[in-house]
Amino acid sequence: MGTNNINFRYLFEGTFTHLNGLPLNDGTVVNAYWCDDRIVFRSDENRYDLPFSNLLNICIKSDVEIYNQCKLSENLDFIPYGSVGAALYDKGKETTQATQYLIFTYKGKYNGETKYIAFELNQYNTATANNIVNYFLKLQQNMPKQAVPVEEVEESPEPVVQSYQAPAPPVHKKKKHILLKIFLVVMSISFVIAVVFIISEQGSQPNYKEKNEKAEAEISSLVDGSLSNALSKMEEMGYTATYYFDNGKAYKNDYTNVVKDNFSKDEKQLKKYVITKYENVNAETKTVDLYINTKKEAKKQKQLNELESKLGHINACQAVEKYGKEQYPFGFKLHYMKDLQGYQMVGENNDTWRIQCGVTITNAYGASYDATCQAEITGSNEAPEVTDFVVF
């Protein structure tokens, strides 16, 4: 927790380049402070507060991703992310090298209009941006649910009224016994009918688990297949699918309307997109979640997953730390948990991680200083190999 001589306390901070959303020029350097109840943006003497109560979402998206999403939505009546989406659309159509942006979605103070703020990310502040997204997700999870107010009704006591009560008629015990026997016979017959019905139903229909396994077997065959094939299969099975864009992140982008309103009428798009994975198969409600991406991006994501499975990027960082301790025997501490500035898949065969991370180095006299380490690592979790290593 810091103060930084700015008259308020904060948990952590990050420095970003402003793109759109604040009354500042494009390219202005802005400091963002995560406080107890708000995010504070400061640039020189300018300060802008964004209370958590107005905050709707925080996410990381690339200009190329926004450009593609805008292209998909150009026949609709809206542009994703408003003026921010328009700015990123212009940037995305001019490049094939994606740049990541941190986007804040919030509710306007006066008219409740949805607004956006975007900052450009680089290799030095991506870790902080991910931290902001994670803290927002925790904020959503920890937010207390509002209790429904219960109206207390005070009952007024009823007045005690004494009135004449006629004597009870004589009880005919024999008649009561006959009625009881009839009731028991009727209940027994009803029970037998119910049991027979349940047994017949169970015998005529497969149980839920079997139906779910059968459906999952059919749906699993859609993975790596075209979106066109998936749409036909859903119609054949009588299933309702919710389509998500597979961005490789924990958060979901619902593309159901885009798929139904745009893709279903465009054979080129139907062939361009493939199913990458599925979730939440429910044979009872006949629903499923399907994830889509372009063939090119799906291939890249698959390669990333394969590399992560073979050599996790955290394992790669640990290999770099071990290697660094051999180069700097008096002290080499790689801060890959709190200051991992970036990592990406490289190499001719996409089998190598390139990482950049903060590091603290200690010399022979016990003096320490902070630096940045960039390294490339290949191999596997069992036998990682550092192929390039530089500290600056």
N, C-alpha and C positions, 0 to 999 in steps of 0.2 A: 504494500500500500504506500503510495507516494503523494507528495503535495506539489513538488517542483516549483514552489513559490508562485502558485497560481490561485491560491485562496479556495481550493476545493480538494477533496481527497479522492483518489482513484485506485482501482485494483491493478490495472495495467494500461499501457498506452502503445500506440503504433503511429508511424508516419507514412502518409499516403499522398498520392498525386490526384488532385481533384479533376474529375471529368465533367460532371453535370449534377445539378440538384441544389447546390448552395449558391448564394449570390456572390460567387467568386469566379475568376477567369479560369478557363481550362488550363491545366498545368500548374495551378497554385498548390504549393506544399501545405498540407493540413495535418495537424496532430489530432488523433482521436483518443479520447480517454474513457475507459469503461468505469463508471462510478456505481454507487449503490442503487440509484434509482433512475439513472439516465446515462446517455452517451453525450459527451461534450466534444464538439469540433472547434479547434482553435487555429487561426492563421494570423500571425502578427497580433494586432489588437482586436481582431474580430473573433467573436465567440457565438456559437450556435448550439443550443441545448435540444436534445431529442429524448424526451421522457420515455421510459419503458412502457408507460400506459398508452402511448401513441404508436409504439413500434409494432408492426405487423409481421415483418419477416426480414431475415438477413441471409443472403446467399452469395455464392461465388459462381460467376458465369463468364464465358469467353465471348469476345466480339464476334467470332465466327459462329458460335452457337446461337447468339442472339440474331445474327444475320440470317441464318437458316430458319430460325423460328419466325422471324418477320416475313421471310419469303413465303412460308407456309400460311401465314395469316394475312397476306396482302389482299386476299379476296374477302376478308372478314371486315367488320366495322371497327376494329381496334388495332393498335400497335402495342405489342407487349412492352411493359415498363415505360410507357409514355415517352416523354422527351429523352429520357435515358436510353430507351430502346431505339429511338430515332438516331441518336448520336452514335450508338454502337453499331447500328445498321450501316451507317456511312463508313465507319472504320472497318467493319467486317467484310464489306464488298471490295475493299481495296487491298486486302491481304489474304494470304493463305496460312500465315503463321499466327496462330491464335494467341491473343493476349487476355489474361484473366482480369476480371473486375470484381470488386466487392460492392454489392448493391444492397442498400437499405430501403425497405418499403415501410412507409408510415402513413398515419392518418393525419391530415391537415388540422391545424389548431382551430381554425375558425369555421370552415364549411364542411369538415369531415372528408374532404376529397383525398383520394389515394395519391401519394406523391413518392418520389424516388430520389435517392442520392447515390452517386456512383464514384468509386475511386479506382484508379489503375493500380494493378499489383505488379510486383517484380520479384526477383529471386530473393530479395532481402526482407520483404515484408509479408510474403505468402504465409509463413508460419503464424504470424500475428493475426492475419485475416482469418485463418482457420480457427484460431483460438477464439476470435470474436463470434464466429458462427457457432462453435461448440458452446460457448457461454450463453448464447441466445437460446439454443436448444434446451440447455439446462434450465434457463429462466422459464421457458414454456412448461417444462415438466414439473417444476417446483411451484408454479403459480397456484395459489389456493383456489379451489372451486368455490363459487358463490353459493351460499346456502339459500335454499328457497324459504322465504319468510313464512312462518306458520302463524296464521291468525288464531288468536286465543279467543274462544267464545265462552263467556261466563253464563252458565245456566242458572236461571232463576228458579228457586225452589217452588215446587208445585204446592198449592194450598191443600191442607188436609181437610177433606170433606167427609163427613160421616153421613152415610146414606143407608137406607134399608136394604138388606140383602136377603133375597128369598132363600129358603132352605134348599140345599142341594137335593136333586132327585135321587131316588134310590139307585144303587149300582147293580147292574145285571151282570154278574160274573160270567155266566155261561156265554153270553153274547160277546164279551171281551175275548174269551178264549178262542172262539171261532174266528174272529177278525185277525187275531194274532197268527193263527195257523195259515190263514189265506195269505197274509203278508209274507210269512216265511217261505211258502211255496213259490210265490211270485219272484221273490229275491233269488231263490235257488235257480229257477229257470233262467232268469236274466244273467246270472253269473255263468252258467253253463254256455249260454249263447255267446257271451263275450269271449270266453276262453276259446271256443271253437272258431270264432271270427279271427282272433289274434293268430292262432295256429295256422289257419288257412292263408292269412296275409303273409306270414313269415315264410310259408312254404312256397307261395306264388311269386314273391319278390326277393331278389338278392339283398343282403343287408347293406347298410350304408358304407361300411368299410370296403366291401367288395366293389361297389359302384364307384367309390372314390379312386380305388386303385386302377380300375379299368379306365376311368376318365383320364387319370394322370398319365397312364401309359400312352394314350392317344395324343394328349397335349404335349408330352415330352418330345414326340417326333417332330413337332413344329420348330424346335430350336435349330437355328442356322438356316431355316427355310424362309421363303419369301413372305412378306406381309400379305400378299394376295392369297397365298395358300392358306394362311392363318384365318383370314376373313371367311373364306369358303368353308373351312373346317368348323369354325364357330357356328356358322349358320346350319351346317349339317348336323352338328351335335345339339343344337338348340341352346347353346351357351351364350351368355352375355359377358363380353370381355372388357376390362378397363385397361387401356393402353397407356404405358408410361415410356417416356424417352429415357433410355439407359445412359445416364451421364457418368456412371461409375462412382457416384457419390451416395451418401446415405439418404439425402432428401430426394423427393420424387417430383417429376414434372409430368403432370397429367396431359396426355396428348389425345385423349379419346375423341374430343370434338374435332380436332384437326384430322385424325384418321378417318372419321366418319364423313365429315363435311368436305374434305379436300382430297385425301389420298384415295378414297374409294372411287373417286371420279377421274383419277389420273393414273393410267396404267404405268407410266414412266416411274412415278413415285412408288407405286406398289412393288415394282421390281427392284427399285433402288434400296428399299428398307427390308431388313430381315428381323426375325425374332431372336433375341439374344438370351432370354431366360423367361421363366414363368414362376408364379407364386400363387398361394391361396386358392388351390383348386377346391371347389365345393360342389359335390355332386347333388346335394339336396337343393341348393338354390340355383345350381347351374351357372356359377360365376367363376371367373378366373382373372388374375392380373397377368398381362403379357407385356414384356419390355421390348422396345424396338430401337434400332439405330441403323445408320447406313452401313452397307457392306464394308466400306473402307474403315470407318471408325470402329465397327464391331470387331474387325480383324485386329486392329491396333489394341483395343481393349482386351481381347483374348490373349494377345501376346504379353500385355502388361500383367494379366492374371497369371499366365504361365511362368513369367519371370519371377513374380512375387511368390509363387508357390515353390519354385526352384531355389530362389535366393531372395528372401524377404529384405526389403530396404532397411529395416532396423538391424537385421543380421549383417547387412553390408556396412552400416555405420559402426557396428561393434568391431568388425574386421578392420576398419580404418583406424579406430581408436587403438587397437592392438598394434597395428603397424606404426602409428604415430608415436607410441611409447618406445618403440625400438629406435626411432629417429631422434626423439627428444627424451632421453632417459631420466632427466631430472623432473619432468612433469609435463604430461600432455593429457588434458581433459577435454574430450569432445562433447559438446552440449547438444547431442542429437535429440534429447527429449524436450528441451525448452527452446532451442534455437536452431532447429533444422530449417534452413532458409529455402531449400528446394531440393527436389530429386526428380530425375527423368530417365527414361529408357533410351539407351544409345547403343552404338555398335552396329557393324554390318549385318549381324544376325539377330539384332535386338536382344542380346543376351548380357548386357552390361548396365549397371546403375551408375549414373553420375550424380554425386551428392555435393551439396555445399552447406556448410555448417559452422556455427561459431565454436571457437576453441580457446582454452586458456593454457598458455605455455609457461613453464617455470624453468629458469636457467640455473646454472651451477651455483649462483650466489643466493638462490632462494627468491629472486625477484620474479614476479608473474606479470604477464601482459595478455590482453585479449587480441585475437586475430581471427582470420577466416580460413577455413580449410576446404579445398575442393579436391575431390578424388573420384576415381573410376574403379569399380569393383566388378569382377565376373566370377564364374564358378558356381558353387552351390552353398547351401547352409552348412554342409559338413566340411566343405573345402573351399572357402572364399579366397579370391586372389586379388590383391590391390595392384592394378596395372598402371595407375597414374596417381600422383600425390603432390600437391603443392599447398603451401601456406603463405598467406599474404595479409 
